[in-house]
Amino acid sequence: MDKTYTIIYNGCEGKAVFTVDTEKFTAEIAKQTLEFFTWDYDSDADPIAEVMKKYGMAAIKEATFGNWNTQGVISQFDNKEGFYPIDGTCGVKLINVEGYEFYDEDIELSISPTH
């Protein structure tokens, strides 16, 4: 069964949308992925949902800091240790990703004398 997972970072500053074929990318595979990285996660929650949060954050980071579009992020995951490809071959497909942008007006600067 296919499910769509939408991960939103900080009130829509960043966003990633995945489809997951839960017959290919099972809860057991998700749990193994979570344990590979020893991530902090809710062990009582659905492991696929928990791992998709991690995939979403990784995709948003790639889009933001690498300035990649969706296809570029998919390609970058081919080289990420511990992650399954997100091109759909293993049951996880990145549909869309939007990195967040930094704005000059959001930067705070403080200056103090050096002693």
C-alpha positions in Angstrom: 0.0 0.0 0.0 1.3 3.4 -0.9 1.2 6.3 1.6 2.2 9.9 1.3 4.4 11.5 4.0 4.7 15.2 4.1 7.4 16.6 6.4 7.3 20.3 7.2 10.2 22.0 8.9 9.5 25.0 11.2 6.1 26.1 10.0 6.8 25.5 6.3 10.3 27.0 6.0 11.3 23.6 4.5 9.2 20.8 3.1 9.6 17.3 1.7 7.0 15.0 0.3 7.6 11.2 -0.1 5.5 8.3 -1.2 6.2 5.0 0.5 5.3 1.6 -0.7 4.9 -0.1 2.6 5.1 -3.6 1.0 8.6 -2.8 -0.2 9.8 -0.4 2.6 8.4 -2.3 5.6 8.3 -1.4 9.3 11.2 -3.8 9.9 13.4 -2.1 7.3 12.5 1.3 8.8 13.4 0.1 12.3 16.8 -1.2 11.0 17.4 2.2 9.4 16.6 4.0 12.7 18.9 1.6 14.7 21.7 2.0 12.1 22.0 5.7 12.9 21.1 5.4 16.6 18.8 8.3 16.1 16.6 9.7 18.9 13.1 8.7 17.9 9.8 7.6 19.5 10.2 3.8 19.7 6.4 3.4 20.4 5.4 5.2 17.2 5.2 3.8 13.7 8.8 3.2 12.6 8.0 4.2 9.0 6.7 7.5 10.1 9.7 8.0 12.4 12.2 7.2 9.7 10.4 9.4 7.2 10.9 12.3 9.5 14.6 11.6 9.4 14.6 11.2 5.6 12.6 14.5 5.3 15.1 16.4 7.4 18.0 15.0 5.4 16.3 15.9 2.1 15.5 19.4 3.3 19.2 19.9 4.4 20.4 18.7 1.0 18.0 21.0 -0.8 19.0 24.0 1.5 22.8 23.6 1.8 23.5 22.0 -1.6 21.0 24.2 -3.4 19.6 21.0 -5.0 16.2 20.6 -6.6 14.2 17.4 -6.1 16.0 15.4 -8.7 19.4 16.6 -7.3 18.4 15.5 -3.8 17.4 12.1 -5.1 20.8 11.8 -6.7 22.6 12.9 -3.5 20.9 10.1 -1.6 22.6 7.5 -3.8 25.8 8.4 -1.9 24.4 8.6 1.6 25.5 5.8 3.8 22.7 4.1 5.7 19.9 5.6 3.6 17.9 3.7 1.0 17.6 5.3 -2.4 14.7 7.7 -2.7 14.0 7.1 -6.3 11.3 4.6 -5.7 13.3 1.4 -6.3 13.3 0.4 -2.7 9.8 1.7 -1.9 10.6 5.3 -1.0 10.2 8.0 -3.5 10.9 11.7 -3.0 8.1 13.6 -4.8 9.1 17.2 -3.9 11.5 19.0 -1.6 11.9 22.6 -0.8 14.8 23.9 1.2 14.5 26.9 3.4 16.1 30.3 2.6 18.1 32.6 4.7 17.2 36.3 4.6 19.4 39.2 5.6 16.6 40.8 7.6 16.4 37.7 9.8 20.1 37.9 10.9 20.9 39.4 14.2 24.3 40.8 14.9 25.8 41.9 18.2 29.2 43.6 18.6 31.0 43.8 21.9 34.5 45.1 22.7 37.2 42.5 22.9 39.2 42.5 26.1 
